[in-house]
Amino acid sequence: MDRAADYQPLLKTLDQKDCEEECVKRSSSRSSSRFHTLLALLAGVLLYPTIGLLLRPIHGPTNLLHAKDPSLAVSQCESTDLLPIQAPRKNVWKNLSVKEATEIRAWLWSPERDLNLTKSALAVDSDNYIYLIEAFVPPKAATLAYLNGSSYAPDKYAHAIINHGSSERIVDYLIGPLPLSAQTQITPLTSIYHEPVIPYNAHGFGPNSTTMGNLIASTFAPLSDLTMDLFGGVAKGLANDTLIGAGTAPLSYDGSWRRMWVGLKLNVPGHYLFPVDMYTYYEMSGTDSSKWHVIKMVYNSQVFNSTHEFREAWESGTLKRSKTPLLNDTSGWATRTRMNRGGNRDLDDRAGPRSVSFDGLRFRVDREEQYITWMGFSFYLGFERDMGLNLWDINFKGERIIYEISPQEAMAQYSGTDPHQATTVFLDRAFGMGDSVKELMVGYDCPVEAVYLPASIHTASGSTTRVNAICIFEKDSTKPLSRHTGWLKDEMGAIKGYELTVRSVSTVGNYDYIFDYTFQLDGTIEIRVSASGYLQGGVWDETQRPYGHQLRDTTMGSLHDHVINYKVDFDIAGTKNSLIAAMLEIEEVEQPWADEDWGKTFKQQKVVRRQIASENESKLEYPRNMEGMYVITNEEEQNTWGNSRGYAIHPGASNIHLTNLDCKRTQDNVNWAKHHLSLVVWLNLGTHHIPRAEDSPQTLTNVATSSVLLTPYNFHDYDVAMDVMNAVLLNAPRPGEKWQVDENNVKQTYCAPRKLPDFTYTGLLSFQEDGSPASATDIVEQRKLAESWHGLHAEI
């Protein structure tokens, strides 16, 4: 295959035809600079042969970009194809394949299991059905024995959740050993939970949401004349409904009942920003949907105990009307359509810079085992339905530093005067961060040359695979990791701040979460989460002013907290790790050398180290004014200088904990969110999001972001980043001589990068419960799957 077609010339010979073609292509914004451009091109033609001779590469395939003059030859860049590596051990945390999950489903469906299961696609709440199948994370002790080379791999097991609707029970099961054989057994899995009995009314929505859609339709179809009058739309349970429902959470306090507020909104693009002033509180306890009913309705702060009361107020004229929402809005303000309201920006018609690895990629990936190495780091990837991407067995320079990094939960708590905003505490693990991982947009979510990996999950509706679910890429941080300008020998130089990032993006209803794990040359790991997507909009009136900002005529952005919890299981020089508080305190001291002119005493800071010895004292906050830090150490292992080896936890951007500590909706189920960190370590990232007009149409990731850095703290004897070769050492010259420059013989290759391919998108590869490929779904069905019950469609 002739790959020359994948590349474009750096320069062309400027003849009349080329000039005419180029002039036609130029935009009007460049017309004033044509004369200068022509002169520059002429100069380039005259100088280019000389430059080509001086800079001609000495290696790499040659692509003659100017056939008339071989001296103008420029090589193609080294391939940026993936550099393979074989993982030293099997990835024991990898999720089940589609084939494995399909075989387990069939095994569970077998009459021999006596589970009386209904295919999930057909199941209603009163049926028994499989909610989830995924790999079970093996015990740490057995896994470490295997990783350390003294044992076989631990037996493989699967974790399954079955909703026993017939008896109103939810049961977690352990299935194994795998592969399936006569020795495979299924037993209830209770050892990993504090409370093994899960109340049925605490469950999430099942795969078949018809009952919920029917409930909304049965409420509002008879009220179509009211909703058309008040909101200009209807919710009859039809595909062309102009109103849809949006549910809140949590649905229960202790699992003894199950209730939900549903707010209505316009069924338009960006519908999250088009709420209407109508809220209905539903009773949905138990599995008999015929007993589900309306508890109350709220319109314009007026409470009605039934749909009949609501209709009576409307018919009698006693209903106090709220402002009618803006109907038939064709401005597109809530979409990503480029409206160009602010006019063109100078030179914005040119493509921006992009990342190019001229010498080829500098990291390796074992695709089968999802094992990655880069600049002394090595680690495995895992993936699961609830929270998505996680990292395992993270080593640096041949030593394990972290056994596990995995997100545990993501919550969002809202405020407002209406029932929808004031009662919402979303716990996104229930919706499924992994289930909601989306295909990355190549060149936008991640660089074009990134390595993309798939991810599969196995839920009630079958198995799904996102082809480009995870990306891995190296980037220049654009700032040196360290530098100095000096004049004595070998003082002056800099280290390039290269970083490796592993990324995935989950779209959970209205919000998009970007999960980043970034590795740096000194051994530092940054954990970062950024948010985008749509706000959960509220209906604006003056009573809402303390709870957000007006965005449009009848829309507000509602105040809310995001808190995302991570488990970070350190193994610093072994498993005997301690949590140390190294805090700054002020002392007043006397010294015999102090002079009277400044006084005999003076104040200064000192470091006070204290071990956090018990769980009771481990609910910790970051120090005020950052006057100290927490360090995970191995007190039995010291570096050369006698310091306990460790890793410090450095708060980055927006490290918060939950603001509202006394809400009954968060009384027992989000205690983890009420502090910055605690033992293991469990740490929180997040933002106090006070929405602004600039959050429309969608939230910006530069502000809605939070991070933490895990960085060596006496783990080494010196800055190990000094070992890398992408660095420069400068020494000042004698008068009249050149600067002495040492770049370790590492030079950027002079070559032509590959032409970018056209943007493409795959979407979702779905498999039915029996493992066969699912039929293509129309846009309506895809939207239902994607939006879950953040946007409950009445037509479901």
Buried (B, 14 or more C-beta within 10 A) or exposed (E): EEEEEBBEEBBBBBEEEEBEEBEEEEEEBBEEEEEEEBEEBEEBBEEBEEEBEEEBBEEBEBBBBBEEEEEBBBBBBBBBEBBEBEBEBBBBBBBBBBEBBBBBBEBBBEEEBEBEBBBBBEBBBBBBBBBBBBBBBBEBEBBBBBBEEEEEBBEBBBBBBBBBBEEBBBBBBBBBBBEBEEEBEBEEBEEEEEEEEBBBBBBBBBBBBEBBBBBBBBBBBEBBEBBEEBBBBBBBBEEEBBBBBBBBBBBBBEBEBBBBBBBBBBBBEBBBBBBBBBBBBBBBBBBEBEEBEBBBBBBBEBEBEEBEBBBEBBEEEEBEEBEBBBEEBEEEBBBEEEEEEEEEEEEEEEEEEEBBBBBBBEBBBBEEBBBBBBBBBBBBBBBBBBBBBBBBBBBBBEBBBBBBBBBBBBBBBBBBBBBBBBBBBBBBBBBBBBBBBBBBEBBEBBBBBBBBBBBBBBBBBBBBBBBBBBBBBBBEEEEBBBBEEEEEEEEBBBBBBBBBBBBBBBBBBBBBBBBBBBBBBBBBBBBBBBBBBBBBBBBBBEEBEEBBBBBBEBBBBBBBBBBBBBBBBBBBBEBEBBBBBBBBEEEEEEEEEEEEEEEEEEEEEEEEEEEBEEEEBBBBEBBEEEEBBBBBBBBEBBBEEEEBBBBBBBBBBBBBBBBBEEBEBBEEBBEBBBBBBBBBBBBBBBBBBEBBEEBBBBBEBEBBBBBBBBBBBBBBEEBBBEBBEBBBBBBBEEEEEEEBEEBEEEEEBBBBBBEBEEEEEEEBBBBBBEBEEBEEBEEEEBEBBBBBBBBBBBBB
